[in-house]
Amino acid sequence: MANHSATKKDARQAAKRTIRNKYYGKTTRNAIRDLKATEGSAMGEQFPKVAAMIDKLAKRKVIHKNKAANLKSKLAKKANAAKAAK
């Protein structure tokens, strides 16, 4: 365990960040799951919101920027295919 006050504070801050990052990550994963479950034009309407959530995770370094790009690419393909199929 930390002995210096600054190190104790850093441990507290890291714990808070971890909880916050887990919340944002889980919320985004749920949004991705819900987006994959939708059909047709609703998917096209929801995609920009989910893409923004993914970008925010990458910006906060919760996920790697390449993983964010891959996720958005796959979701965009699904959204475009659903839009074209209608």
PyRosetta script that sets phi, psi and omega in degrees:
from pyrosetta import init, pose_from_sequence

init()
pose = pose_from_sequence("MANHSATKKDARQAAKRTIRNKYYGKTTRNAIRDLKATEGSAMGEQFPKVAAMIDKLAKRKVIHKNKAANLKSKLAKKANAAKAAK")
pose.set_psi(1, 154.1)
pose.set_omega(1, -177.7)
pose.set_phi(2, -69.5)
pose.set_psi(2, 146.0)
pose.set_omega(2, 179.6)
pose.set_phi(3, -109.9)
pose.set_psi(3, -31.0)
pose.set_omega(3, -178.9)
pose.set_phi(4, -85.2)
pose.set_psi(4, 149.1)
pose.set_omega(4, -177.1)
pose.set_phi(5, -64.4)
pose.set_psi(5, -37.2)
pose.set_omega(5, 179.4)
pose.set_phi(6, -66.0)
pose.set_psi(6, -36.9)
pose.set_omega(6, 179.1)
pose.set_phi(7, -70.9)
pose.set_psi(7, -36.2)
pose.set_omega(7, 176.2)
pose.set_phi(8, -63.6)
pose.set_psi(8, -42.7)
pose.set_omega(8, 178.5)
pose.set_phi(9, -63.3)
pose.set_psi(9, -41.8)
pose.set_omega(9, 179.4)
pose.set_phi(10, -62.0)
pose.set_psi(10, -38.0)
pose.set_omega(10, 178.3)
pose.set_phi(11, -66.0)
pose.set_psi(11, -40.1)
pose.set_omega(11, 177.6)
pose.set_phi(12, -63.9)
pose.set_psi(12, -44.1)
pose.set_omega(12, -179.2)
pose.set_phi(13, -65.1)
pose.set_psi(13, -39.8)
pose.set_omega(13, 179.5)
pose.set_phi(14, -64.1)
pose.set_psi(14, -38.2)
pose.set_omega(14, 178.4)
pose.set_phi(15, -65.0)
pose.set_psi(15, -41.5)
pose.set_omega(15, 178.2)
pose.set_phi(16, -64.0)
pose.set_psi(16, -43.8)
pose.set_omega(16, 179.5)
pose.set_phi(17, -63.2)
pose.set_psi(17, -39.7)
pose.set_omega(17, 179.9)
pose.set_phi(18, -61.4)
pose.set_psi(18, -45.4)
pose.set_omega(18, 179.1)
pose.set_phi(19, -62.8)
pose.set_psi(19, -44.6)
pose.set_omega(19, -179.4)
pose.set_phi(20, -63.6)
pose.set_psi(20, -44.5)
pose.set_omega(20, -179.6)
pose.set_phi(21, -65.3)
pose.set_psi(21, -37.9)
pose.set_omega(21, 176.9)
pose.set_phi(22, -63.4)
pose.set_psi(22, -40.0)
pose.set_omega(22, 179.3)
pose.set_phi(23, -62.9)
pose.set_psi(23, -49.8)
pose.set_omega(23, -179.6)
pose.set_phi(24, -62.6)
pose.set_psi(24, -41.2)
pose.set_omega(24, 179.6)
pose.set_phi(25, -63.8)
pose.set_psi(25, -45.3)
pose.set_omega(25, -179.2)
pose.set_phi(26, -66.9)
pose.set_psi(26, -40.9)
pose.set_omega(26, 178.7)
pose.set_phi(27, -61.5)
pose.set_psi(27, -41.7)
pose.set_omega(27, 179.1)
pose.set_phi(28, -68.1)
pose.set_psi(28, -41.3)
pose.set_omega(28, 177.5)
pose.set_phi(29, -61.0)
pose.set_psi(29, -40.1)
pose.set_omega(29, 177.4)
pose.set_phi(30, -64.9)
pose.set_psi(30, -39.8)
pose.set_omega(30, 179.0)
pose.set_phi(31, -65.0)
pose.set_psi(31, -38.8)
pose.set_omega(31, 178.0)
pose.set_phi(32, -65.2)
pose.set_psi(32, -43.9)
pose.set_omega(32, 178.8)
pose.set_phi(33, -60.5)
pose.set_psi(33, -44.8)
pose.set_omega(33, 179.3)
pose.set_phi(34, -65.3)
pose.set_psi(34, -37.4)
pose.set_omega(34, 179.0)
pose.set_phi(35, -64.6)
pose.set_psi(35, -41.6)
pose.set_omega(35, 179.4)
pose.set_phi(36, -64.8)
pose.set_psi(36, -28.6)
pose.set_omega(36, -177.2)
pose.set_phi(37, -80.6)
pose.set_psi(37, -18.3)
pose.set_omega(37, -177.7)
pose.set_phi(38, -80.2)
pose.set_psi(38, 163.1)
pose.set_omega(38, -176.8)
pose.set_phi(39, -124.2)
pose.set_psi(39, 153.5)
pose.set_omega(39, 168.4)
pose.set_phi(40, 63.2)
pose.set_psi(40, -139.3)
pose.set_omega(40, -172.9)
pose.set_phi(41, -69.6)
pose.set_psi(41, -23.0)
pose.set_omega(41, 177.5)
pose.set_phi(42, -62.2)
pose.set_psi(42, -34.0)
pose.set_omega(42, 178.2)
pose.set_phi(43, -65.3)
pose.set_psi(43, -40.9)
pose.set_omega(43, 178.2)
pose.set_phi(44, -65.2)
pose.set_psi(44, -31.2)
pose.set_omega(44, 179.3)
pose.set_phi(45, -76.0)
pose.set_psi(45, -35.5)
pose.set_omega(45, -177.7)
pose.set_phi(46, -81.8)
pose.set_psi(46, -23.2)
pose.set_omega(46, -174.0)
pose.set_phi(47, -56.5)
pose.set_psi(47, -45.6)
pose.set_omega(47, -179.3)
pose.set_phi(48, -60.1)
pose.set_psi(48, -35.2)
pose.set_omega(48, 178.9)
pose.set_phi(49, -66.6)
pose.set_psi(49, -43.4)
pose.set_omega(49, -179.4)
pose.set_phi(50, -68.7)
pose.set_psi(50, -38.7)
pose.set_omega(50, 177.9)
pose.set_phi(51, -62.1)
pose.set_psi(51, -38.6)
pose.set_omega(51, 177.8)
pose.set_phi(52, -65.1)
pose.set_psi(52, -39.1)
pose.set_omega(52, 177.8)
pose.set_phi(53, -63.3)
pose.set_psi(53, -41.5)
pose.set_omega(53, 179.3)
pose.set_phi(54, -65.0)
pose.set_psi(54, -41.1)
pose.set_omega(54, 178.3)
pose.set_phi(55, -62.0)
pose.set_psi(55, -39.3)
pose.set_omega(55, 179.9)
pose.set_phi(56, -65.7)
pose.set_psi(56, -37.8)
pose.set_omega(56, 176.7)
pose.set_phi(57, -62.9)
pose.set_psi(57, -41.5)
pose.set_omega(57, 179.3)
pose.set_phi(58, -67.1)
pose.set_psi(58, -39.1)
pose.set_omega(58, -179.8)
pose.set_phi(59, -64.6)
pose.set_psi(59, -37.4)
pose.set_omega(59, 179.1)
pose.set_phi(60, -81.8)
pose.set_psi(60, -1.7)
pose.set_omega(60, 179.7)
pose.set_phi(61, 63.7)
pose.set_psi(61, 31.3)
pose.set_omega(61, 172.1)
pose.set_phi(62, -77.6)
pose.set_psi(62, -38.2)
pose.set_omega(62, 172.9)
pose.set_phi(63, -125.2)
pose.set_psi(63, 160.0)
pose.set_omega(63, -179.7)
pose.set_phi(64, -72.1)
pose.set_psi(64, 149.4)
pose.set_omega(64, -176.7)
pose.set_phi(65, -63.8)
pose.set_psi(65, -32.3)
pose.set_omega(65, 177.9)
pose.set_phi(66, -70.4)
pose.set_psi(66, -35.8)
pose.set_omega(66, 176.5)
pose.set_phi(67, -64.8)
pose.set_psi(67, -40.0)
pose.set_omega(67, 177.8)
pose.set_phi(68, -62.2)
pose.set_psi(68, -43.5)
pose.set_omega(68, -179.9)
pose.set_phi(69, -63.9)
pose.set_psi(69, -41.1)
pose.set_omega(69, 179.1)
pose.set_phi(70, -65.3)
pose.set_psi(70, -43.1)
pose.set_omega(70, 178.5)
pose.set_phi(71, -60.8)
pose.set_psi(71, -47.8)
pose.set_omega(71, -178.4)
pose.set_phi(72, -64.3)
pose.set_psi(72, -37.6)
pose.set_omega(72, 179.7)
pose.set_phi(73, -63.7)
pose.set_psi(73, -46.9)
pose.set_omega(73, 179.9)
pose.set_phi(74, -63.5)
pose.set_psi(74, -41.9)
pose.set_omega(74, 179.8)
pose.set_phi(75, -67.9)
pose.set_psi(75, -36.7)
pose.set_omega(75, 179.2)
pose.set_phi(76, -65.5)
pose.set_psi(76, -39.9)
pose.set_omega(76, 177.1)
pose.set_phi(77, -60.3)
pose.set_psi(77, -45.1)
pose.set_omega(77, 179.9)
pose.set_phi(78, -64.4)
pose.set_psi(78, -42.8)
pose.set_omega(78, -178.5)
pose.set_phi(79, -64.5)
pose.set_psi(79, -43.6)
pose.set_omega(79, 179.7)
pose.set_phi(80, -66.9)
pose.set_psi(80, -38.1)
pose.set_omega(80, 178.1)
pose.set_phi(81, -66.8)
pose.set_psi(81, -38.8)
pose.set_omega(81, 178.4)
pose.set_phi(82, -67.5)
pose.set_psi(82, -36.4)
pose.set_omega(82, 178.5)
pose.set_phi(83, -68.1)
pose.set_psi(83, -40.1)
pose.set_omega(83, -178.4)
pose.set_phi(84, -72.2)
pose.set_psi(84, -29.7)
pose.set_omega(84, -177.2)
pose.set_phi(85, -75.9)
pose.set_psi(85, -18.2)
pose.set_omega(85, -176.2)
pose.set_phi(86, -76.9)
pose.dump_pdb("model.pdb")
